[in-house]
Amino acid sequence: TVPPGVGANITLALQFGSVRTDDILFSYSAPVISSIVPNTPDAKGDTLKIYGYNFGYDGYKGVNTAVHIGGYSCEGVTVASSSSTAADIYQEDSDGTPYLWCSTGNMPVGAKNVSISVAEAHVTYPASAGFVTPTCEDGYYGQEAWTVYTEYNSDTGFVSCVETCDDDEIYCMKWWDENIGAYDPAEPTGKCGSYPVKACAEYGGALTNFTYQNCTVLATHDEFCMEC
């Protein structure tokens, strides 16, 4: 029986008296997340409990454990304001349920990927998994990337674009390459130039009575929270 442990690419061999087998590499299973509490933390900084398994074992101090939220480090919680010593990231509830306990710093709003490393065993969940979406607390504002600029019509009960995009703007957005932060150099007409004065995204659904429009967006990247 393999004892509780953590890590990856651990050398394993069997020995019978003076006879020893060749070494093989053994890895404990990678961490698995089941939930994060809260899942809509304050984007300016908050304390998270990450539940799941393969985080460690009873007595493990989590010294080789790292957590990142959207690429931002989630550090061990400092228990008292007068202390600079952080608690172990690996914790257990009173019923023995393991969790990772860490504090985030200031980060942009919006769904974020979550990465956990436990002694060289790694896992990353994409933002689309929906485990954590930092938001702005009351008194602050910040828009998620590609949030369209809409208004509510009290007469119809539906939502519509405040400003739509013209044909050239719609065309150019199809050539925008988010990976390089510019239009694709292969765009053949040369009409798009630098980053658009107006960024566009298609918007529609039940709130618009299933009318689809190309609307201007408020931000092309997740924003940091700013005071109102």
C-alpha positions in Angstrom: 0.0 0.0 0.0 1.4 3.4 -1.0 1.4 5.7 2.0 -0.4 9.2 1.9 1.8 11.7 0.2 2.2 14.4 -2.5 4.4 14.9 -5.5 5.2 13.9 -9.0 8.0 11.9 -10.6 9.1 10.2 -7.3 11.6 7.5 -7.6 10.1 4.1 -6.7 11.8 0.7 -6.4 11.2 -2.6 -4.6 13.9 -4.4 -2.7 13.8 -8.1 -1.6 16.9 -8.8 0.6 19.8 -7.8 -1.6 17.8 -7.7 -4.8 16.5 -4.3 -5.9 14.3 -3.6 -8.9 15.1 -0.9 -11.4 13.8 2.5 -10.4 10.5 3.8 -11.9 8.9 7.1 -11.6 5.7 7.4 -9.5 3.3 10.4 -9.2 0.5 11.0 -6.7 -2.7 12.2 -8.3 -3.0 15.9 -9.2 -5.2 18.2 -7.1 -8.9 18.3 -7.9 -11.2 21.3 -7.2 -14.8 20.8 -6.3 -15.7 24.4 -5.2 -14.3 27.8 -4.1 -15.8 29.9 -1.4 -16.7 32.6 -2.1 -16.9 32.1 -5.8 -17.5 35.8 -6.4 -14.7 37.3 -4.2 -13.9 41.0 -3.9 -11.6 41.7 -6.8 -9.6 44.2 -4.6 -8.6 41.3 -2.4 -10.3 38.5 -0.5 -9.8 35.2 1.4 -10.7 32.0 -0.3 -11.4 28.4 0.7 -10.7 26.0 -2.1 -12.4 22.6 -1.5 -11.5 19.4 -3.3 -9.0 16.6 -2.8 -5.4 15.5 -3.5 -4.3 18.7 -1.7 -2.1 16.8 0.9 -2.6 14.6 3.9 -3.1 14.9 7.7 0.0 16.7 9.0 1.1 18.1 5.6 2.1 21.7 6.0 1.6 22.8 2.3 5.1 24.1 2.0 5.3 23.1 -1.6 1.7 24.3 -2.4 1.0 27.2 -4.7 -2.3 28.7 -5.8 -2.9 31.2 -8.6 -6.1 32.9 -9.6 -6.0 34.3 -13.1 -2.2 34.3 -12.9 -2.2 36.2 -9.6 -0.7 34.5 -6.5 -3.1 33.5 -3.7 -0.9 33.6 -0.6 -1.2 31.9 2.8 -3.5 33.9 5.1 -1.9 36.1 7.7 -3.9 35.2 10.8 -3.3 38.4 12.9 -2.7 41.9 11.7 0.2 42.2 14.1 1.9 39.1 12.6 3.8 38.7 9.3 3.6 34.9 9.6 1.1 33.2 7.2 -0.9 30.2 8.1 -0.4 26.9 6.2 -2.3 27.0 2.9 -3.3 23.3 3.5 -6.1 23.2 6.2 -8.8 20.8 7.4 -12.3 21.6 8.6 -13.5 20.3 12.0 -14.8 17.2 10.2 -11.5 16.5 8.5 -12.5 17.9 5.1 -9.3 19.3 3.5 -9.2 22.7 1.8 -6.7 25.3 0.7 -6.9 28.6 2.5 -5.4 31.7 0.8 -5.7 35.4 0.3 -5.8 37.2 -3.1 -4.5 40.6 -3.9 -6.0 43.2 -6.2 -6.9 41.7 -9.6 -9.3 42.5 -12.5 -12.9 41.5 -12.4 -14.3 38.6 -14.5 -14.0 34.8 -14.6 -10.5 33.6 -13.9 -8.6 30.3 -14.4 -7.4 28.6 -11.3 -4.0 26.8 -11.0 -2.8 24.7 -8.1 0.6 23.0 -7.6 1.1 20.5 -4.8 4.7 19.3 -4.7 5.1 19.3 -8.5 1.7 17.9 -9.2 -0.1 20.6 -11.2 -3.7 21.3 -12.4 -5.2 24.3 -14.1 -8.9 24.9 -14.6 -9.9 27.4 -17.3 -12.0 30.4 -16.6 -14.9 28.8 -18.4 -15.1 26.2 -15.6 -16.7 29.0 -13.5 -15.0 28.3 -10.2 -14.2 31.9 -9.4 -15.3 35.3 -10.7 -13.9 38.3 -8.9 -16.4 41.3 -8.7 -16.4 44.8 -7.4 -17.9 45.5 -4.0 -20.4 48.3 -3.4 -18.9 51.7 -4.1 -16.6 50.4 -6.8 -17.1 49.6 -10.5 -15.2 47.6 -13.1 -16.4 46.0 -16.4 -15.7 42.5 -17.6 -14.1 42.2 -21.0 -16.5 42.5 -24.0 -19.4 43.8 -21.9 -21.7 45.4 -24.4 -23.1 48.9 -23.8 -26.9 48.5 -23.5 -29.9 50.3 -22.2 -33.3 49.2 -20.9 -36.5 50.4 -22.5 -39.2 50.6 -19.9 -42.0 50.8 -22.6 -41.0 47.5 -24.3 -39.4 45.8 -21.4 -36.4 44.8 -23.5 -32.8 45.8 -23.7 -31.0 47.2 -26.8 -27.7 48.6 -27.9 -26.9 52.2 -26.9 -24.8 52.4 -30.0 -24.4 50.0 -32.8 -21.3 49.4 -35.0 -21.1 50.3 -38.7 -20.2 47.9 -41.4 -16.5 48.7 -41.4 -16.2 48.3 -37.6 -18.0 45.0 -37.8 -15.7 43.9 -40.6 -12.5 44.9 -38.7 -13.5 43.2 -35.5 -13.4 39.9 -37.4 -9.7 40.6 -38.0 -8.8 41.5 -34.4 -6.3 39.1 -32.9 -6.5 39.2 -29.1 -3.2 37.2 -28.8 -1.1 40.0 -30.4 -3.3 42.9 -29.3 -3.7 44.1 -32.9 -5.4 43.4 -36.2 -4.2 40.4 -38.1 -1.4 41.6 -40.4 -3.0 39.5 -43.2 -6.1 41.8 -43.2 -6.2 42.7 -46.9 -7.9 46.1 -47.2 -5.8 48.2 -44.8 -8.9 49.9 -43.6 -8.6 48.8 -40.0 -5.5 50.6 -39.0 -4.7 50.5 -35.3 -6.9 49.4 -32.4 -10.5 50.3 -33.1 -11.9 53.5 -31.9 -15.0 51.4 -31.3 -14.8 47.7 -30.4 -17.9 45.6 -31.3 -19.5 42.4 -30.2 -22.7 40.7 -31.3 -25.4 40.8 -28.6 -28.9 39.4 -28.4 -31.2 36.9 -26.7 -34.3 36.9 -24.5 -33.5 40.3 -23.0 -33.5 41.8 -26.5 -36.6 39.9 -27.7 -34.2 37.8 -29.7 -33.1 40.7 -31.8 -29.3 40.5 -32.5 -27.2 43.5 -33.1 -23.5 44.4 -33.2 -23.1 46.7 -30.2 -20.2 48.7 -28.9 -18.4 47.3 -25.9 -17.5 49.1 -22.7 -14.1 47.4 -22.3 -12.0 44.9 -24.2 -10.1 43.6 -21.2 -11.2 42.8 -17.6 -10.9 46.0 -15.6 -9.6 46.6 -12.1 -12.2 48.0 -9.6 -12.2 51.8 -9.3 -14.0 53.8 -6.7 -17.3 55.3 -7.8 
